[in-house]
């Protein structure tokens, strides 16, 4: 099963890179790295893709990531909503939660239940009862 997924990702990568070439777009080592990250992970933003890429290539810039995401979008290959992933991939439909980006470039992932517990604990510290229900959240 794992081997099939890897083979599927490699085939998908090859098709995308072939499309880049057909459209006259350069295929660079950094573009391939970014594509690998997008194929292997559910990323919620360009910054997360950048953090993952920078761990593997210290010379990669955030602008390179944005340009690659834009190129994938222009070719109709990139899903426009969160989490960032290529279109037609069921893994994008997984549950809610959050990702916390630390300044040391680590990413902490919390599933929905962990995230809910953190929020309820914070509300309790603010004086709200432990039976409060969260309707929705707007991040500023």
TIKOLKE-966487 format. One record per residue: z, x, y of N, C-alpha, C in turn; residue number from 1; residue in three letters; chain. Coordinates in Angstrom, 3 decimals. Layout:
<nodes>
NODE        nzz        nxx        nyy       cazz       caxx       cayy        czz        cxx        cyy   resi   resn   chain
NODE          Z          X          Y          Z          X          Y          Z          X          Y    NUM    ALA       A
...
</nodes>
This chain:
<nodes>
NODE        nzz        nxx        nyy       cazz       caxx       cayy        czz        cxx        cyy   resi   resn   chain
NODE      0.000      0.827     -1.196      0.000      0.000      0.000      0.000      0.872      1.262      1    UNK       A
NODE      0.887      1.870      1.290      0.961      2.788      2.433     -0.354      3.537      2.600      2    UNK       A
NODE     -0.929      3.993      1.473     -2.201      4.712      1.536     -3.313      3.825      2.082      3    UNK       A
NODE     -3.294      2.523      1.729     -4.296      1.593      2.231     -4.177      1.421      3.734      4    UNK       A
NODE     -2.935      1.353      4.238     -2.728      1.213      5.687     -3.228      2.442      6.424      5    UNK       A
NODE     -2.929      3.623      5.893     -3.385      4.862      6.529     -4.906      4.913      6.522      6    UNK       A
NODE     -5.509      4.562      5.401     -6.970      4.559      5.304     -7.564      3.541      6.274      7    UNK       A
NODE     -6.916      2.386      6.400     -7.375      1.354      7.338     -7.303      1.824      8.776      8    UNK       A
NODE     -6.204      2.515      9.120     -6.056      3.050     10.480     -7.115      4.105     10.760      9    UNK       A
NODE     -7.371      4.959      9.794     -8.384      6.001      9.974     -9.766      5.384     10.162     10    UNK       A
NODE    -10.073      4.335      9.403    -11.364      3.651      9.548    -11.464      2.981     10.916     11    UNK       A
NODE    -10.367      2.335     11.337    -10.338      1.692     12.646    -10.512      2.731     13.757     12    UNK       A
NODE     -9.838      3.870     13.617     -9.951      4.944     14.602    -11.388      5.445     14.677     13    UNK       A
NODE    -12.008      5.656     13.524    -13.383      6.144     13.481    -14.328      5.162     14.168     14    UNK       A
NODE    -14.148      3.866     13.919    -15.007      2.859     14.535    -14.853      2.853     16.062     15    UNK       A
NODE    -13.615      2.971     16.523    -13.370      2.976     17.967    -13.975      4.217     18.610     16    UNK       A
NODE    -13.777      5.370     17.976    -14.344      6.604     18.534    -15.871      6.569     18.525     17    UNK       A
NODE    -16.451      5.968     17.481    -17.907      5.803     17.439    -18.380      4.910     18.591     18    UNK       A
NODE    -17.622      3.858     18.886    -17.964      2.970     19.997    -17.879      3.720     21.328     19    UNK       A
NODE    -16.860      4.562     21.475    -16.754      5.390     22.683    -18.011      6.227     22.847     20    UNK       A
NODE    -18.415      6.883     21.768    -19.603      7.750     21.824    -20.854      6.945     22.171     21    UNK       A
NODE    -21.003      5.743     21.543    -22.152      4.882     21.823    -22.226      4.508     23.297     22    UNK       A
NODE    -21.067      4.325     23.915    -21.000      3.933     25.330    -21.056      5.140     26.258     23    UNK       A
NODE    -21.254      6.335     25.687    -21.369      7.545     26.490    -20.036      8.081     26.986     24    UNK       A
NODE    -18.957      7.655     26.357    -17.618      8.116     26.753    -17.239      9.344     25.925     25    UNK       A
NODE    -16.574     10.273     26.572    -16.144     11.489     25.876    -15.001     11.175     24.917     26    UNK       A
NODE    -14.988     11.879     23.796    -13.885     11.773     22.847    -13.144     13.102     22.898     27    UNK       A
NODE    -11.959     13.074     23.518    -11.165     14.287     23.664     -9.984     14.256     22.700     28    UNK       A
NODE     -9.378     15.394     22.536     -8.191     15.513     21.688     -7.080     14.596     22.197     29    UNK       A
NODE     -6.920     14.532     23.524     -5.872     13.694     24.095     -6.178     12.210     23.899     30    UNK       A
NODE     -7.428     11.823     24.017     -7.793     10.423     23.755     -7.520     10.064     22.300     31    UNK       A
NODE     -7.828     10.980     21.399     -7.560     10.739     19.982     -6.051     10.597     19.732     32    UNK       A
NODE     -5.256     11.428     20.384     -3.804     11.353     20.250     -3.291      9.987     20.719     33    UNK       A
NODE     -3.759      9.541     21.873     -3.341      8.244     22.413     -3.760      7.125     21.461     34    UNK       A
NODE     -4.964      7.203     20.952     -5.436      6.196     20.016     -4.577      6.174     18.755     35    UNK       A
NODE     -4.212      7.341     18.240     -3.320      7.410     17.073     -1.993      6.699     17.357     36    UNK       A
NODE     -1.448      6.931     18.534     -0.167      6.314     18.903     -0.301      4.802     18.957     37    UNK       A
NODE     -1.381      4.311     19.561     -1.589      2.868     19.663     -1.797      2.250     18.281     38    UNK       A
NODE     -2.505      2.941     17.415     -2.751      2.420     16.071     -1.483      2.410     15.213     39    UNK       A
NODE     -0.596      3.362     15.429      0.586      3.498     14.572      1.822      2.777     15.087     40    UNK       A
NODE      1.845      2.388     16.367      3.061      1.846     16.973      2.769      0.588     17.770     41    UNK       A
NODE      3.801     -0.215     17.940      3.740     -1.333     18.877      4.356     -0.835     20.171     42    UNK       A
NODE      3.554     -0.573     21.145      4.048     -0.052     22.414      4.044     -1.170     23.449     43    UNK       A
NODE      5.089     -1.210     24.262      5.222     -2.301     25.215      4.657     -1.961     26.595     44    UNK       A
NODE      4.312     -0.700     26.830      3.764     -0.334     28.132      3.111      1.050     28.043     45    UNK       A
NODE      2.355      1.374     29.081      1.701      2.684     29.128      2.727      3.811     29.137     46    UNK       A
NODE      3.858      3.551     29.769      4.888      4.579     29.856      5.408      4.945     28.458     47    UNK       A
NODE      5.561      3.974     27.591      6.000      4.263     26.224      4.947      5.069     25.475     48    UNK       A
NODE      3.688      4.702     25.649      2.606      5.465     25.021      2.649      6.899     25.536     49    UNK       A
NODE      2.839      7.043     26.850      2.927      8.379     27.457      4.086      9.188     26.865     50    UNK       A
NODE      5.272      8.583     26.763      6.426      9.308     26.216      6.146      9.800     24.802     51    UNK       A
NODE      5.546      8.948     24.006      5.232      9.348     22.625      4.185     10.467     22.614     52    UNK       A
NODE      3.183     10.336     23.481      2.124     11.349     23.533      2.658     12.671     24.062     53    UNK       A
NODE      3.532     12.622     25.084      4.071     13.848     25.689      4.923     14.636     24.710     54    UNK       A
NODE      5.524     13.963     23.734      6.287     14.671     22.702      5.373     15.529     21.831     55    UNK       A
NODE      4.110     15.104     21.705      3.156     15.825     20.860      2.263     16.770     21.654     56    UNK       A
NODE      2.061     16.456     22.933      1.213     17.281     23.793      1.821     17.305     25.187     57    UNK       A
NODE      2.510     18.373     25.510      3.215     18.485     26.796      2.266     18.464     27.998     58    UNK       A
NODE      0.982     18.728     27.774      0.015     18.785     28.873     -0.608     17.437     29.213     59    UNK       A
NODE     -0.309     16.411     28.448     -0.911     15.104     28.702     -0.271     14.474     29.934     60    UNK       A
NODE     -1.082     13.809     30.732     -0.578     13.165     31.941     -0.565     11.651     31.804     61    UNK       A
NODE      0.276     11.013     32.579      0.365      9.547     32.554     -0.966      8.918     32.949     62    UNK       A
NODE     -1.710      9.565     33.847     -3.007      9.029     34.265     -3.990      8.993     33.092     63    UNK       A
NODE     -3.900      9.972     32.217     -4.763     10.000     31.032     -4.485      8.783     30.157     64    UNK       A
NODE     -3.212      8.447     30.020     -2.833      7.281     29.215     -3.387      6.008     29.858     65    UNK       A
NODE     -3.181      5.864     31.163     -3.686      4.677     31.857     -5.205      4.563     31.725     66    UNK       A
NODE     -5.904      5.673     31.875     -7.366      5.640     31.752     -7.796      5.230     30.349     67    UNK       A
NODE     -7.088      5.729     29.331     -7.432      5.378     27.952     -7.153      3.900     27.695     68    UNK       A
NODE     -6.037      3.396     28.166     -5.720      1.975     28.001     -6.780      1.128     28.704     69    UNK       A
NODE     -7.175      1.546     29.912     -8.227      0.821     30.635     -9.552      0.865     29.885     70    UNK       A
NODE     -9.879      2.008     29.319    -11.129      2.141     28.560    -11.111      1.212     27.342     71    UNK       A
NODE    -10.000      1.175     26.626     -9.883      0.278     25.471     -9.993     -1.180     25.908     72    UNK       A
NODE     -9.398     -1.499     27.052     -9.456     -2.871     27.575    -10.878     -3.246     27.964     73    UNK       A
NODE    -11.563     -2.345     28.652    -12.941     -2.607     29.085    -13.875     -2.823     27.906     74    UNK       A
NODE    -13.584     -2.185     26.780    -14.404     -2.352     25.584    -13.996     -3.595     24.787     75    UNK       A
NODE    -12.993     -4.305     25.281    -12.537     -5.521     24.606    -11.719     -5.260     23.365     76    UNK       A
NODE    -11.164     -4.059     23.263    -10.422     -3.675     22.065     -8.911     -3.784     22.216     77    UNK       A
NODE     -8.465     -3.981     23.433     -7.034     -3.892     23.691     -6.475     -5.240     24.068     78    UNK       A
NODE     -5.393     -5.609     23.441     -4.707     -6.859     23.747     -4.029     -6.711     25.099     79    UNK       A
NODE     -4.174     -7.699     25.951     -3.674     -7.607     27.316     -2.205     -7.994     27.458     80    UNK       A
NODE     -1.627     -8.658     26.461     -0.219     -9.039     26.576      0.657     -8.067     25.811     81    UNK       A
NODE      1.957     -8.240     25.868      2.877     -7.308     25.247      3.172     -7.708     23.832     82    UNK       A
NODE      3.472     -6.803     22.928      3.360     -5.369     23.104      1.907     -4.918     23.080     83    UNK       A
NODE      1.639     -3.767     23.703      0.288     -3.228     23.706     -0.130     -2.919     22.278     84    UNK       A
NODE     -1.249     -3.403     21.906     -1.820     -3.017     20.616     -3.276     -3.428     20.608     85    UNK       A
NODE     -4.004     -2.975     19.623     -5.411     -3.298     19.530     -5.566     -4.737     19.063     86    UNK       A
NODE     -6.625     -5.395     19.508     -6.842     -6.792     19.147     -7.047     -6.935     17.654     87    UNK       A
NODE     -6.685     -8.115     17.163     -6.905     -8.408     15.755     -5.902     -7.784     14.820     88    UNK       A
NODE     -4.813     -7.267     15.322     -3.818     -6.623     14.463     -2.578     -7.494     14.428     89    UNK       A
NODE     -2.208     -7.996     13.226     -1.089     -8.921     13.069      0.254     -8.314     13.416     90    UNK       A
NODE      0.394     -6.998     13.386      1.677     -6.369     13.657      2.173     -6.635     15.065     91    UNK       A
NODE      1.288     -7.089     15.950      1.680     -7.372     17.327      2.496     -8.640     17.430     92    UNK       A
NODE      2.505     -9.444     16.405      3.160    -10.743     16.459      4.605    -10.682     16.003     93    UNK       A
NODE      5.155     -9.510     15.804      6.519     -9.400     15.304      7.515     -9.875     16.343     94    UNK       A
NODE      8.792     -9.984     15.940      9.829    -10.615     16.737     10.132     -9.971     18.066     95    UNK       A
NODE     10.991    -10.665     18.815     11.374    -10.223     20.147     12.515     -9.227     20.080     96    UNK       A
NODE     12.739     -8.568     21.145     13.795     -7.578     21.280     13.519     -6.808     22.542     97    UNK       A
NODE     13.946     -5.574     22.563     13.644     -4.773     23.743     13.555     -3.306     23.354     98    UNK       A
NODE     12.956     -2.551     24.237     12.884     -1.107     24.100     13.454     -0.518     25.368     99    UNK       A
NODE     14.334      0.448     25.202     14.985      1.100     26.335     14.464      2.529     26.385    100    UNK       A
NODE     13.916      2.925     27.533     13.317      4.243     27.695     14.316      5.153     28.397    101    UNK       A
NODE     14.768      6.175     27.688     15.731      7.114     28.244     14.999      8.238     28.969    102    UNK       A
NODE     15.662      8.853     29.928     15.026      9.922     30.704     14.681     11.141     29.857    103    UNK       A
NODE     15.351     11.299     28.706     15.025     12.428     27.829     13.811     12.115     26.942    104    UNK       A
NODE     13.114     11.015     27.267     11.896     10.563     26.600     12.146      9.935     25.236    105    UNK       A
NODE     13.406      9.682     24.873     13.686      8.934     23.655     13.548      7.453     23.961    106    UNK       A
NODE     13.266      6.679     22.923     13.136      5.239     23.056     14.118      4.594     22.091    107    UNK       A
NODE     14.965      3.708     22.613     15.923      2.971     21.796     15.373      1.560     21.621    108    UNK       A
NODE     15.219      1.136     20.380     14.713     -0.199     20.105     15.851     -1.082     19.613    109    UNK       A
NODE     15.961     -2.261     20.207     16.942     -3.251     19.774     16.184     -4.482     19.308    110    UNK       A
NODE     16.541     -4.993     18.118     15.918     -6.242     17.695     16.523     -7.382     18.493    111    UNK       A
NODE     16.017     -8.588     18.322     16.474     -9.708     19.142     17.985     -9.916     19.041    112    UNK       A
NODE     18.537     -9.867     17.844     19.971    -10.124     17.667     20.822     -9.050     18.345    113    UNK       A
NODE     20.417     -7.786     18.231     21.151     -6.707     18.912     21.092     -6.882     20.425    114    UNK       A
NODE     19.915     -7.227     20.945     19.721     -7.429     22.375     20.582     -8.593     22.866    115    UNK       A
NODE     20.611     -9.682     22.099     21.414    -10.849     22.457     22.893    -10.493     22.525    116    UNK       A
NODE     23.372     -9.713     21.553     24.783     -9.300     21.537     25.134     -8.451     22.764    117    UNK       A
NODE     24.244     -7.550     23.141     24.478     -6.720     24.326     24.591     -7.598     25.564    118    UNK       A
NODE     23.684     -8.540     25.704     23.702     -9.424     26.868     24.962    -10.288     26.897    119    UNK       A
NODE     25.348    -10.838     25.754     26.551    -11.675     25.713     27.796    -10.858     26.046    120    UNK       A
NODE     27.860     -9.631     25.566     28.996     -8.746     25.872     29.057     -8.471     27.384    121    UNK       A
NODE     27.905     -8.227     27.992     27.860     -7.985     29.436     28.289     -9.230     30.207    122    UNK       A
NODE     27.872    -10.399     29.757     28.269    -11.642     30.425     29.778    -11.884     30.301    123    UNK       A
NODE     30.334    -11.568     29.129     31.783    -11.699     28.947     32.536    -10.793     29.914    124    UNK       A
NODE     32.044     -9.557     30.088     32.677     -8.632     31.031     32.582     -9.136     32.471    125    UNK       A
NODE     31.596     -9.960     32.759     31.437    -10.555     34.091     32.281    -11.824     34.249    126    UNK       A
NODE     33.002    -12.218     33.180     33.887    -13.372     33.264     33.349    -14.664     32.681    127    UNK       A
NODE     32.183    -14.640     32.079     31.645    -15.846     31.466     32.241    -16.003     30.077    128    UNK       A
NODE     32.359    -17.243     29.617     32.972    -17.487     28.303     32.085    -16.929     27.200    129    UNK       A
NODE     32.677    -16.741     26.043     31.913    -16.200     24.920     31.014    -17.259     24.276    130    UNK       A
NODE     31.038    -18.505     24.809     30.195    -19.580     24.276     28.997    -19.875     25.169    131    UNK       A
NODE     28.736    -18.994     26.124     27.618    -19.179     27.039     26.297    -19.031     26.273    132    UNK       A
NODE     25.304    -19.814     26.669     23.974    -19.710     26.057     22.987    -19.218     27.107    133    UNK       A
NODE     22.158    -18.278     26.742     21.169    -17.709     27.660     19.909    -18.549     27.573    134    UNK       A
NODE     19.437    -19.019     28.725     18.205    -19.817     28.779     16.993    -18.895     28.854    135    UNK       A
NODE     16.967    -18.028     29.868     15.902    -17.031     29.999     16.369    -15.910     30.914    136    UNK       A
NODE     15.591    -14.842     30.923     15.951    -13.640     31.672     14.754    -13.208     32.505    137    UNK       A
NODE     15.016    -12.805     33.746     13.977    -12.213     34.587     14.464    -10.819     34.960    138    UNK       A
NODE     13.710     -9.809     34.595     14.080     -8.433     34.913     13.500     -8.055     36.257    139    UNK       A
NODE     14.302     -7.365     37.097     13.834     -6.933     38.421     13.601     -5.442     38.419    140    UNK       A
</nodes>
